[in-house]
Amino acid sequence: MNVYDKGDLVRCSGTFTTSAGVAQDPTVVKAKVKTPGGVTTTYTYGTDAALVKDSTGYHVDVSATESGLWHYSFWSTGTGQAAEEESFYVDESRF
């Protein structure tokens, strides 16, 4: 698990591949980020500018404003349907 300092900008990434491991571009892509306090934000590619398409996947940059365990997921529907979940930890500031 990745560990960050409070105040870092954390890049959360997701990729979608075929069963043969070839990158694919799904019909609909969404991402969800949940803070340690339980606040969840959902992003939809093409609607929310924060969800960005890269050459091999997608990402959302998250401002780590709260200490604790964060969760995020990427999922797609239609062609290329898939899902992926990850987490990261933000340390409490020592100041």
N, CA, C and O atoms as CSV, one atom per row, in Angstrom:
chain,resi,resn,atom,element,x,y,z
A,1,MET,N,N,0.849,-1.167,0.000
A,1,MET,CA,C,0.000,0.000,0.000
A,1,MET,C,C,0.900,1.236,0.000
A,1,MET,O,O,1.899,1.292,0.716
A,2,ASN,N,N,0.533,2.205,-0.801
A,2,ASN,CA,C,1.278,3.461,-0.854
A,2,ASN,C,C,0.903,4.349,0.321
A,2,ASN,O,O,-0.257,4.394,0.732
A,3,VAL,N,N,1.898,5.061,0.863
A,3,VAL,CA,C,1.691,5.971,1.987
A,3,VAL,C,C,2.113,7.368,1.556
A,3,VAL,O,O,3.174,7.548,0.958
A,4,TYR,N,N,1.273,8.362,1.865
A,4,TYR,CA,C,1.512,9.748,1.490
A,4,TYR,C,C,1.442,10.639,2.722
A,4,TYR,O,O,0.937,10.237,3.771
A,5,ASP,N,N,1.957,11.855,2.576
A,5,ASP,CA,C,1.849,12.859,3.624
A,5,ASP,C,C,0.582,13.670,3.422
A,5,ASP,O,O,0.131,13.871,2.294
A,6,LYS,N,N,0.017,14.129,4.516
A,6,LYS,CA,C,-1.150,14.997,4.442
A,6,LYS,C,C,-0.765,16.234,3.635
A,6,LYS,O,O,0.253,16.868,3.911
A,7,GLY,N,N,-1.576,16.573,2.646
A,7,GLY,CA,C,-1.311,17.704,1.768
A,7,GLY,C,C,-0.784,17.309,0.402
A,7,GLY,O,O,-0.757,18.136,-0.510
A,8,ASP,N,N,-0.355,16.035,0.239
A,8,ASP,CA,C,0.117,15.564,-1.067
A,8,ASP,C,C,-1.024,15.533,-2.079
A,8,ASP,O,O,-2.196,15.427,-1.718
A,9,LEU,N,N,-0.654,15.626,-3.350
A,9,LEU,CA,C,-1.586,15.395,-4.445
A,9,LEU,C,C,-1.340,13.963,-4.914
A,9,LEU,O,O,-0.260,13.648,-5.412
A,10,VAL,N,N,-2.333,13.105,-4.757
A,10,VAL,CA,C,-2.186,11.678,-5.033
A,10,VAL,C,C,-2.851,11.348,-6.365
A,10,VAL,O,O,-4.024,11.657,-6.573
A,11,ARG,N,N,-2.106,10.726,-7.256
A,11,ARG,CA,C,-2.666,10.300,-8.538
A,11,ARG,C,C,-3.221,8.887,-8.398
A,11,ARG,O,O,-2.483,7.939,-8.128
A,12,CYS,N,N,-4.520,8.763,-8.584
A,12,CYS,CA,C,-5.215,7.472,-8.561
A,12,CYS,C,C,-5.448,7.073,-10.011
A,12,CYS,O,O,-6.066,7.819,-10.770
A,13,SER,N,N,-4.955,5.898,-10.401
A,13,SER,CA,C,-5.023,5.474,-11.798
A,13,SER,C,C,-5.752,4.157,-11.948
A,13,SER,O,O,-5.753,3.317,-11.048
A,14,GLY,N,N,-6.371,3.995,-13.103
A,14,GLY,CA,C,-7.035,2.743,-13.444
A,14,GLY,C,C,-6.834,2.435,-14.914
A,14,GLY,O,O,-6.855,3.337,-15.751
A,15,THR,N,N,-6.639,1.168,-15.230
A,15,THR,CA,C,-6.479,0.741,-16.619
A,15,THR,C,C,-7.487,-0.355,-16.931
A,15,THR,O,O,-7.942,-1.072,-16.040
A,16,PHE,N,N,-7.820,-0.469,-18.182
A,16,PHE,CA,C,-8.769,-1.480,-18.639
A,16,PHE,C,C,-8.114,-2.265,-19.762
A,16,PHE,O,O,-7.640,-1.684,-20.739
A,17,THR,N,N,-8.087,-3.588,-19.625
A,17,THR,CA,C,-7.458,-4.441,-20.629
A,17,THR,C,C,-8.367,-5.613,-20.974
A,17,THR,O,O,-9.267,-5.977,-20.217
A,18,THR,N,N,-8.103,-6.184,-22.128
A,18,THR,CA,C,-8.811,-7.397,-22.533
A,18,THR,C,C,-8.228,-8.579,-21.764
A,18,THR,O,O,-7.239,-8.426,-21.048
A,19,SER,N,N,-8.824,-9.737,-21.906
A,19,SER,CA,C,-8.300,-10.936,-21.243
A,19,SER,C,C,-6.900,-11.294,-21.753
A,19,SER,O,O,-6.168,-12.033,-21.094
A,20,ALA,N,N,-6.530,-10.771,-22.925
A,20,ALA,CA,C,-5.194,-11.003,-23.479
A,20,ALA,C,C,-4.192,-9.949,-23.010
A,20,ALA,O,O,-3.024,-9.986,-23.396
A,21,GLY,N,N,-4.653,-8.999,-22.171
A,21,GLY,CA,C,-3.759,-7.983,-21.643
A,21,GLY,C,C,-3.576,-6.765,-22.525
A,21,GLY,O,O,-2.686,-5.952,-22.276
A,22,VAL,N,N,-4.395,-6.624,-23.547
A,22,VAL,CA,C,-4.317,-5.488,-24.461
A,22,VAL,C,C,-5.188,-4.356,-23.923
A,22,VAL,O,O,-6.345,-4.570,-23.563
A,23,ALA,N,N,-4.616,-3.136,-23.869
A,23,ALA,CA,C,-5.371,-1.976,-23.382
A,23,ALA,C,C,-6.601,-1.754,-24.249
A,23,ALA,O,O,-6.559,-1.914,-25.469
A,24,GLN,N,N,-7.694,-1.383,-23.596
A,24,GLN,CA,C,-8.920,-1.099,-24.337
A,24,GLN,C,C,-9.562,0.167,-23.815
A,24,GLN,O,O,-9.272,0.616,-22.706
A,25,ASP,N,N,-10.437,0.736,-24.624
A,25,ASP,CA,C,-11.122,1.974,-24.297
A,25,ASP,C,C,-12.600,1.659,-24.076
A,25,ASP,O,O,-13.349,1.534,-25.045
A,26,PRO,N,N,-13.035,1.529,-22.817
A,26,PRO,CA,C,-14.422,1.139,-22.528
A,26,PRO,C,C,-15.445,2.184,-22.983
A,26,PRO,O,O,-15.101,3.332,-23.264
A,27,THR,N,N,-16.692,1.762,-23.046
A,27,THR,CA,C,-17.777,2.646,-23.452
A,27,THR,C,C,-17.992,3.752,-22.429
A,27,THR,O,O,-18.031,4.926,-22.797
A,28,VAL,N,N,-18.134,3.403,-21.146
A,28,VAL,CA,C,-18.343,4.364,-20.062
A,28,VAL,C,C,-17.335,4.073,-18.955
A,28,VAL,O,O,-17.184,2.927,-18.531
A,29,VAL,N,N,-16.641,5.122,-18.485
A,29,VAL,CA,C,-15.656,4.956,-17.410
A,29,VAL,C,C,-16.030,5.863,-16.250
A,29,VAL,O,O,-16.340,7.039,-16.443
A,30,LYS,N,N,-15.998,5.306,-15.039
A,30,LYS,CA,C,-16.281,6.068,-13.831
A,30,LYS,C,C,-15.213,5.779,-12.789
A,30,LYS,O,O,-14.570,4.730,-12.815
A,31,ALA,N,N,-15.033,6.713,-11.882
A,31,ALA,CA,C,-14.118,6.542,-10.755
A,31,ALA,C,C,-14.810,7.045,-9.503
A,31,ALA,O,O,-15.649,7.944,-9.554
A,32,LYS,N,N,-14.441,6.447,-8.377
A,32,LYS,CA,C,-15.012,6.833,-7.092
A,32,LYS,C,C,-13.875,6.920,-6.086
A,32,LYS,O,O,-13.010,6.045,-6.045
A,33,VAL,N,N,-13.876,7.983,-5.269
A,33,VAL,CA,C,-12.872,8.171,-4.226
A,33,VAL,C,C,-13.601,8.338,-2.897
A,33,VAL,O,O,-14.543,9.123,-2.791
A,34,LYS,N,N,-13.150,7.582,-1.871
A,34,LYS,CA,C,-13.757,7.653,-0.539
A,34,LYS,C,C,-12.700,8.084,0.466
A,34,LYS,O,O,-11.652,7.449,0.586
A,35,THR,N,N,-12.976,9.166,1.187
A,35,THR,CA,C,-12.060,9.691,2.195
A,35,THR,C,C,-12.123,8.838,3.461
A,35,THR,O,O,-13.054,8.049,3.625
A,36,PRO,N,N,-11.137,8.986,4.366
A,36,PRO,CA,C,-11.202,8.256,5.640
A,36,PRO,C,C,-12.452,8.594,6.448
A,36,PRO,O,O,-12.924,7.770,7.231
A,37,GLY,N,N,-12.986,9.790,6.265
A,37,GLY,CA,C,-14.201,10.200,6.968
A,37,GLY,C,C,-15.480,9.705,6.340
A,37,GLY,O,O,-16.566,9.973,6.855
A,38,GLY,N,N,-15.374,8.978,5.221
A,38,GLY,CA,C,-16.552,8.381,4.591
A,38,GLY,C,C,-17.208,9.201,3.506
A,38,GLY,O,O,-18.274,8.821,3.021
A,39,VAL,N,N,-16.611,10.322,3.100
A,39,VAL,CA,C,-17.169,11.132,2.017
A,39,VAL,C,C,-16.749,10.514,0.683
A,39,VAL,O,O,-15.561,10.323,0.425
A,40,THR,N,N,-17.728,10.205,-0.153
A,40,THR,CA,C,-17.468,9.576,-1.444
A,40,THR,C,C,-17.790,10.539,-2.573
A,40,THR,O,O,-18.840,11.182,-2.581
A,41,THR,N,N,-16.861,10.628,-3.538
A,41,THR,CA,C,-17.061,11.446,-4.734
A,41,THR,C,C,-16.961,10.528,-5.942
A,41,THR,O,O,-16.035,9.725,-6.047
A,42,THR,N,N,-17.926,10.652,-6.857
A,42,THR,CA,C,-17.943,9.842,-8.071
A,42,THR,C,C,-17.692,10.739,-9.274
A,42,THR,O,O,-18.248,11.832,-9.376
A,43,TYR,N,N,-16.845,10.261,-10.183
A,43,TYR,CA,C,-16.490,10.992,-11.393
A,43,TYR,C,C,-16.869,10.167,-12.618
A,43,TYR,O,O,-16.735,8.943,-12.611
A,44,THR,N,N,-17.342,10.831,-13.665
A,44,THR,CA,C,-17.674,10.181,-14.930
A,44,THR,C,C,-16.828,10.804,-16.033
A,44,THR,O,O,-16.814,12.024,-16.202
A,45,TYR,N,N,-16.111,9.947,-16.794
A,45,TYR,CA,C,-15.287,10.459,-17.882
A,45,TYR,C,C,-16.179,11.118,-18.937
A,45,TYR,O,O,-17.212,10.571,-19.323
A,46,GLY,N,N,-15.766,12.289,-19.389
A,46,GLY,CA,C,-16.533,13.035,-20.386
A,46,GLY,C,C,-17.478,14.038,-19.756
A,46,GLY,O,O,-17.961,14.944,-20.436
A,47,THR,N,N,-17.749,13.893,-18.465
A,47,THR,CA,C,-18.604,14.818,-17.725
A,47,THR,C,C,-17.791,15.599,-16.705
A,47,THR,O,O,-17.946,16.814,-16.583
A,48,ASP,N,N,-16.929,14.911,-15.976
A,48,ASP,CA,C,-16.117,15.530,-14.929
A,48,ASP,C,C,-14.676,15.677,-15.411
A,48,ASP,O,O,-14.004,14.689,-15.705
A,49,ALA,N,N,-14.213,16.926,-15.487
A,49,ALA,CA,C,-12.865,17.205,-15.994
A,49,ALA,C,C,-11.780,16.561,-15.137
A,49,ALA,O,O,-10.668,16.349,-15.622
A,50,ALA,N,N,-12.072,16.246,-13.881
A,50,ALA,CA,C,-11.080,15.650,-12.981
A,50,ALA,C,C,-10.707,14.224,-13.388
A,50,ALA,O,O,-9.619,13.756,-13.051
A,51,LEU,N,N,-11.591,13.525,-14.107
A,51,LEU,CA,C,-11.296,12.171,-14.576
A,51,LEU,C,C,-10.695,12.290,-15.969
A,51,LEU,O,O,-11.383,12.621,-16.934
A,52,VAL,N,N,-9.391,12.012,-16.054
A,52,VAL,CA,C,-8.605,12.276,-17.260
A,52,VAL,C,C,-8.217,10.967,-17.935
A,52,VAL,O,O,-7.853,9.998,-17.270
A,53,LYS,N,N,-8.298,10.949,-19.274
A,53,LYS,CA,C,-7.877,9.782,-20.057
A,53,LYS,C,C,-6.401,9.937,-20.390
A,53,LYS,O,O,-5.978,10.975,-20.898
A,54,ASP,N,N,-5.618,8.899,-20.101
A,54,ASP,CA,C,-4.209,8.843,-20.453
A,54,ASP,C,C,-4.047,7.931,-21.666
A,54,ASP,O,O,-5.030,7.397,-22.180
A,55,SER,N,N,-2.825,7.754,-22.117
A,55,SER,CA,C,-2.596,6.880,-23.269
A,55,SER,C,C,-2.893,5.416,-22.934
A,55,SER,O,O,-3.254,4.645,-23.823
A,56,THR,N,N,-2.746,5.024,-21.664
A,56,THR,CA,C,-2.975,3.619,-21.293
A,56,THR,C,C,-4.021,3.436,-20.206
A,56,THR,O,O,-4.125,2.342,-19.650
A,57,GLY,N,N,-4.785,4.439,-19.887
A,57,GLY,CA,C,-5.796,4.309,-18.841
A,57,GLY,C,C,-6.392,5.651,-18.470
A,57,GLY,O,O,-6.520,6.546,-19.306
A,58,TYR,N,N,-6.755,5.778,-17.196
A,58,TYR,CA,C,-7.437,6.980,-16.696
A,58,TYR,C,C,-6.866,7.331,-15.336
A,58,TYR,O,O,-6.291,6.478,-14.660
A,59,HIS,N,N,-7.024,8.595,-14.929
A,59,HIS,CA,C,-6.583,8.971,-13.591
A,59,HIS,C,C,-7.427,10.107,-13.025
A,59,HIS,O,O,-8.073,10.864,-13.749
A,60,VAL,N,N,-7.392,10.191,-11.694
A,60,VAL,CA,C,-7.976,11.291,-10.929
A,60,VAL,C,C,-6.906,11.714,-9.930
A,60,VAL,O,O,-6.338,10.869,-9.237
A,61,ASP,N,N,-6.623,13.018,-9.848
A,61,ASP,CA,C,-5.691,13.537,-8.853
A,61,ASP,C,C,-6.479,13.951,-7.622
A,61,ASP,O,O,-7.427,14.730,-7.714
A,62,VAL,N,N,-6.081,13.423,-6.463
A,62,VAL,CA,C,-6.809,13.628,-5.216
A,62,VAL,C,C,-5.932,14.407,-4.243
A,62,VAL,O,O,-4.777,14.046,-4.016
A,63,SER,N,N,-6.479,15.471,-3.671
A,63,SER,CA,C,-5.786,16.231,-2.648
A,63,SER,C,C,-5.962,15.518,-1.314
A,63,SER,O,O,-7.076,15.409,-0.801
A,64,ALA,N,N,-4.855,15.034,-0.755
A,64,ALA,CA,C,-4.894,14.250,0.484
A,64,ALA,C,C,-5.024,15.187,1.683
A,64,ALA,O,O,-4.034,15.494,2.348
A,65,THR,N,N,-6.224,15.630,1.950
A,65,THR,CA,C,-6.498,16.623,2.990
A,65,THR,C,C,-6.834,16.009,4.339
A,65,THR,O,O,-7.007,16.719,5.329
A,66,GLU,N,N,-6.924,14.690,4.371
A,66,GLU,CA,C,-7.361,14.004,5.589
A,66,GLU,C,C,-6.470,12.790,5.845
A,66,GLU,O,O,-6.187,12.023,4.924
A,67,SER,N,N,-6.033,12.615,7.074
A,67,SER,CA,C,-5.206,11.468,7.435
A,67,SER,C,C,-6.061,10.210,7.545
A,67,SER,O,O,-7.227,10.265,7.937
A,68,GLY,N,N,-5.456,9.073,7.192
A,68,GLY,CA,C,-6.147,7.798,7.304
A,68,GLY,C,C,-6.161,7.041,5.998
A,68,GLY,O,O,-5.425,7.367,5.066
A,69,LEU,N,N,-7.014,6.016,5.936
A,69,LEU,CA,C,-7.097,5.125,4.790
A,69,LEU,C,C,-8.103,5.650,3.765
A,69,LEU,O,O,-9.273,5.857,4.088
A,70,TRP,N,N,-7.649,5.860,2.544
A,70,TRP,CA,C,-8.478,6.297,1.421
A,70,TRP,C,C,-8.706,5.095,0.505
A,70,TRP,O,O,-7.846,4.220,0.396
A,71,HIS,N,N,-9.857,5.057,-0.145
A,71,HIS,CA,C,-10.171,4.001,-1.110
A,71,HIS,C,C,-10.569,4.651,-2.428
A,71,HIS,O,O,-11.156,5.733,-2.453
A,72,TYR,N,N,-10.237,3.968,-3.524
A,72,TYR,CA,C,-10.709,4.447,-4.830
A,72,TYR,C,C,-10.959,3.261,-5.747
A,72,TYR,O,O,-10.384,2.184,-5.586
A,73,SER,N,N,-11.832,3.495,-6.710
A,73,SER,CA,C,-12.143,2.443,-7.673
A,73,SER,C,C,-12.380,3.060,-9.041
A,73,SER,O,O,-12.804,4.209,-9.166
A,74,PHE,N,N,-12.097,2.272,-10.049
A,74,PHE,CA,C,-12.412,2.610,-11.431
A,74,PHE,C,C,-13.269,1.478,-11.962
A,74,PHE,O,O,-12.995,0.313,-11.676
A,75,TRP,N,N,-14.299,1.797,-12.730
A,75,TRP,CA,C,-15.103,0.747,-13.339
A,75,TRP,C,C,-15.659,1.254,-14.657
A,75,TRP,O,O,-15.771,2.456,-14.895
A,76,SER,N,N,-16.001,0.300,-15.499
A,76,SER,CA,C,-16.528,0.640,-16.820
A,76,SER,C,C,-17.727,-0.234,-17.116
A,76,SER,O,O,-17.897,-1.317,-16.555
A,77,THR,N,N,-18.552,0.271,-18.017
A,77,THR,CA,C,-19.725,-0.479,-18.461
A,77,THR,C,C,-19.707,-0.522,-19.983
A,77,THR,O,O,-18.940,0.192,-20.628
A,78,GLY,N,N,-20.554,-1.361,-20.541
A,78,GLY,CA,C,-20.597,-1.503,-21.995
A,78,GLY,C,C,-19.397,-2.297,-22.476
A,78,GLY,O,O,-18.942,-3.215,-21.794
A,79,THR,N,N,-18.889,-1.951,-23.636
A,79,THR,CA,C,-17.710,-2.611,-24.176
A,79,THR,C,C,-16.546,-2.400,-23.223
A,79,THR,O,O,-16.267,-1.268,-22.827
A,80,GLY,N,N,-15.868,-3.469,-22.855
A,80,GLY,CA,C,-14.734,-3.368,-21.946
A,80,GLY,C,C,-15.119,-3.315,-20.483
A,80,GLY,O,O,-14.368,-2.779,-19.668
A,81,GLN,N,N,-16.280,-3.863,-20.129
A,81,GLN,CA,C,-16.735,-3.821,-18.737
A,81,GLN,C,C,-15.711,-4.456,-17.811
A,81,GLN,O,O,-15.266,-5.583,-18.033
A,82,ALA,N,N,-15.336,-3.706,-16.753
A,82,ALA,CA,C,-14.354,-4.187,-15.782
A,82,ALA,C,C,-14.416,-3.302,-14.542
A,82,ALA,O,O,-15.078,-2.265,-14.539
A,83,ALA,N,N,-13.715,-3.726,-13.483
A,83,ALA,CA,C,-13.654,-2.931,-12.258
A,83,ALA,C,C,-12.318,-3.176,-11.568
A,83,ALA,O,O,-11.719,-4.243,-11.698
A,84,GLU,N,N,-11.863,-2.157,-10.827
A,84,GLU,CA,C,-10.593,-2.243,-10.115
A,84,GLU,C,C,-10.696,-1.368,-8.863
A,84,GLU,O,O,-11.162,-0.231,-8.943
A,85,GLU,N,N,-10.271,-1.880,-7.720
A,85,GLU,CA,C,-10.281,-1.121,-6.469
A,85,GLU,C,C,-8.885,-1.107,-5.864
A,85,GLU,O,O,-8.155,-2.096,-5.933
A,86,GLU,N,N,-8.522,0.029,-5.268
A,86,GLU,CA,C,-7.224,0.198,-4.622
A,86,GLU,C,C,-7.396,1.088,-3.395
A,86,GLU,O,O,-8.474,1.635,-3.163
A,87,SER,N,N,-6.332,1.229,-2.615
A,87,SER,CA,C,-6.373,2.124,-1.463
A,87,SER,C,C,-4.991,2.703,-1.228
A,87,SER,O,O,-3.999,2.198,-1.753
A,88,PHE,N,N,-4.930,3.765,-0.435
A,88,PHE,CA,C,-3.668,4.351,-0.015
A,88,PHE,C,C,-3.872,4.957,1.367
A,88,PHE,O,O,-5.003,5.189,1.794
A,89,TYR,N,N,-2.768,5.209,2.057
A,89,TYR,CA,C,-2.827,5.727,3.411
A,89,TYR,C,C,-2.164,7.107,3.459
A,89,TYR,O,O,-1.136,7.339,2.822
A,90,VAL,N,N,-2.774,8.015,4.225
A,90,VAL,CA,C,-2.218,9.358,4.423
A,90,VAL,C,C,-1.831,9.492,5.884
A,90,VAL,O,O,-2.670,9.369,6.776
A,91,ASP,N,N,-0.531,9.751,6.123
A,91,ASP,CA,C,-0.017,9.935,7.488
A,91,ASP,C,C,-0.487,11.255,8.074
A,91,ASP,O,O,-0.696,12.237,7.361
A,92,GLU,N,N,-0.648,11.254,9.381
A,92,GLU,CA,C,-0.957,12.490,10.114
A,92,GLU,C,C,0.286,13.369,10.111
A,92,GLU,O,O,1.407,12.875,10.237
A,93,SER,N,N,0.083,14.655,9.967
A,93,SER,CA,C,1.201,15.593,10.010
A,93,SER,C,C,1.814,15.609,11.412
A,93,SER,O,O,1.095,15.494,12.405
A,94,ARG,N,N,3.116,15.749,11.494
A,94,ARG,CA,C,3.799,15.807,12.791
A,94,ARG,C,C,3.877,17.233,13.312
A,94,ARG,O,O,4.499,17.476,14.345
A,95,PHE,N,N,3.265,18.169,12.626
A,95,PHE,CA,C,3.310,19.575,13.065
A,95,PHE,C,C,1.959,20.052,13.519
A,95,PHE,O,O,1.815,21.207,13.920
